[in-house]
Amino acid sequence: MELQRVTLLGLGEAGSAMARDLLDAGVQVHAYDPNPDRRVEGVVYGQDEANAVQGAQIIFSVNWSRVSLDVARRVGSTLQSGQVYAELNTSSPDKKTAVADVLGSAALVADVALMSPVPGKGIRTPMLISGPGAARYAELLGPLGGPLTVLDGPVGLAASRKLARSVFFKGLAAAVGEALEAAALMGPAAEAALKDDIAQTLIEADAKTVERLQEGSRLHAVRREEEMAAAAEMLRALHLEPLMAEATRAWLARLAEESAKRP
């Protein structure tokens, strides 16, 4: 089945990039965005969401998690059997499930998790897809060349995989940021040295690094908790709130408590 017509609900940074790629691929693109300044040449604009989704093979909901339920409610009565409603917003699994519940059997719902930033990749951004609309979504979008991974599971599964990764990746960014903020307060030499150390550590990381981080933390939780308490104390002395240092200390304290309870 060839992809001929789509609708984008939301033309922000991600939606606009996807719209341009779809147009370049010869797909007819309809859209609705409440901001009248968001315009992409070649896109046909609906007067509202319900009007925009009519006749689309795939409806991409790509706006904000906080409005995703309201958007689904506004289009639900307009959808027809066989249309794929792709929920691309970064939401919790429960929110994605709630969107599917709102739509009911009106359309094939696909939980789509974008696994890297859209700018620069557009419609070819790596995606995880789950839910009743996943296979049809991949069938229609796959020929455009994007790396699509269909997961055998319900709406919410793709979101859970993405958000578990987000805990790691965004947490890593926050830890690096807080460490470099502290080093910068110690002076340019300290900041440069730490930046080089972090970069080299990442370069040397391999598959075994994950296991070492996980098991090492469990084995040495008590000592490492004290280390992070000292780090938090240092950051406070530098007049920097130790958000990540304290969170890490609390996590290690939990590991130490769990370990102490084991026979």
N, C-alpha and C positions, 0 to 999 in steps of 0.2 A: 504494500500500500504506500503510495507516494504522499509526502507531506505537501499540501497545497495552501492551506490557510491556517493561521494561528492568531490568537489574541493575547496581548500582553496587558495585564492589569498592573500598571506601574511602569513608569518610564524614567526611573532614577538612573544612577550610574550603571547598575547591572542590567536593568531592563532595556535601556537605550543601546548598550553594546550588543545585547542579544538581538534586538530588533534590526540593527544594521547588518549583522551576519545573516539573519534569516532573509532579509531583502536581497542581499548579495547572492544568496542561494536560489533566488527565484521564487521564494515563498511569499504569498500575499499576507501582509501583516496589518492587523487591526489592533487598536489599543484604546485604553482610557487611562487618564491620569488626572486627578483633581487640580493639579497645578497647570494652568494654561500655558505657562512658559516652557514646559517640557515638550519639545517637538522634534521629531525625527523625519527628515524628508522621505517621502514615499509611503509613510504609514497612514492608514485610513483611521480617522478618529471617530469613536462612537460618542453619542451624546451623554451616555452614562454607561456603567459597567454592564448592565443587563443588555443594552443595545449592542455593545461591543462584542459580546461573546457569541452572538448568534452566527451559526454556520462555521465556527472554528473547529478544527480537528483537535487541537490542543489549546487549552487556556492556561497561560502561565500567570500564576498569582505571585508577583515579585514586587512586594511593597514593604510592609513592616509587619512583624509578628503582632503588634498591638492592634492592628486593624484587620488581621486576616479573617477572623470570625465574622466581622461585620461585612466584609467583602463577600464572603461565601453566602451569607444570608441574602445579600442583595441580588446575587445571580442565580441562586439555587432554583427558583421557580422557572427560570428561562432555559436551563440546561436540558439537553436532549440525550437520550440513550446513545452511547457510543462515543460521546465527546470525552476527552481526557482532561480532567481538572488537575493540573500540576501545581502542587503547593510547594513553592520554592523558598518561602520565607524561613529564616532561621528561628525556629520555634521549638519548644519542648515537645517530646513525643505526645504528651497529653493534649497539648494545643493542636497538634496535627490531627490527632484522633477526633478531637472536638469538631474540627473543620469537616472531616469525613462524615461525622454524625449529622452535622447540619445539612450536608448535601444529600445524604442518604443514598438512594439508588438513582439519583438524577444523572449522575455521570460516573465515569471510571476515575476514581481518585488515585493520584500518584503522589506519594511522599518523595520529594526530590531534595537531596542534600547536596549543595554545591561545595566541593571539597578543596577549592582554592579560590583566590580572588578572581572575579570575572573580568575586570579590565585587562586587556591584552589577550584574553582567551575567548571571550564572548560565549557563543553557543557551544564552543568546544571545551568549555570548562569541565574538568572531571566531575562526574555526578554519581551518587548512589541513589537507587530508586527502589521503593518498595510499595506494597499495596496493590489493589486490584487493577489499577491502571498502569502498573510498571511495565509489563510486557508490551502493551500497545504503545506506550511512550517511547520505549527503546526501539520498537519497530519503525516508528515514524521518524524519530530524530536520529537514529543510528547512522543512516546514510550520509549525514552531514559531517561525520568524521570525529565526533566527540567521544572521549573515553567514558562509556556508560557501563555501570555495573548494576545489574538487576539482582536484588536480594529476595530470597524466597521467604516472605513474611508480610505482616500487615502494615498499614499506615502507622508511622511512628518508629519503625525499625531503622529506616535510613537516618532519621533525625537523631536517634539514640547513638548510632555509630559516629555521626559527625560530632555531636556534642561531647562524647567521651574523648574524642581526639582534641576537641577544643580545650578541655580541661588541661591536657598536656601542653598543647602548642601555645595557647594564650597565657597559661600559667608560666611556661618557660620564658615567654617574652616579658612578663611582669617581673619575674625573678631576675632576669638579666638587666632590666631597666632599673630596678631598685638597687642592685649591686653596683651598677655604673654610676647611679646618682650618688651613692655613698662614696665611691672612689673619687668622683669629681670634687667632692667636698674636701678630700684629702690632698688634692693638687693634681695638676696635669700629668705628672709622671705616674702617679698611682692609677689614674684613669686609663692611660695608654697601656700600662702593664696589664691591668685586668682585662681590658678589651682584647689584647693579644692572647692572654691566657684562655679566655672564653672561646675565641675563634679556634685556637689550636685544639682545645678539648672537643669541640664539635667536629673538627676535621678528623680526629682520631677515633671518634665514636663508631661502633659497629654493632652487629646484632647482639653480641654478648654484653654490650653496655647496658641494655635494658634490664637484663637479668641481674647484673651487678648492682645497679641502682636499686632495684626492688629488694633483692635479698640482703644487700648490705645495709639498707635502711632498717629492715626487720632485725637483723643480727645486732646492730650497734645503735638501736633506737635510744637507749638511755643516755649514752655518751653524746650522741648527736643532738639530742634535745637540749642538753646543757650547752653545747656549742652554739646552737641557734639562740638560746637565751642570752648568751654573751654577745652574739652578733646584734641582737635587738637592742641590748643595752648600749652598744657602741653607736648604733644608728641614732638612738635618742640623744646621746651626747653630741652628735653632729647636727642635732635639730632636724632629723629626718624621721618621719613616722614609719616604724618598721612593719608595714602591712604584710609583706611577703615573708619576712623573717619570723614574725609572730605566727602566721598561718602555718609555716613549716614546723615551728616548734610545737604547735598544738597537734599537728598530724603525727609527729614523732612521739609525742606524749601518749597519743592513742595507741600507737603501735606497741609502745613499751608496756602499757596497761594490758593490752591483749596478750602479749607475750607472757606477762607475769601470771595470768590466769590459766595458762596452759599447764597441764600436769607434767 
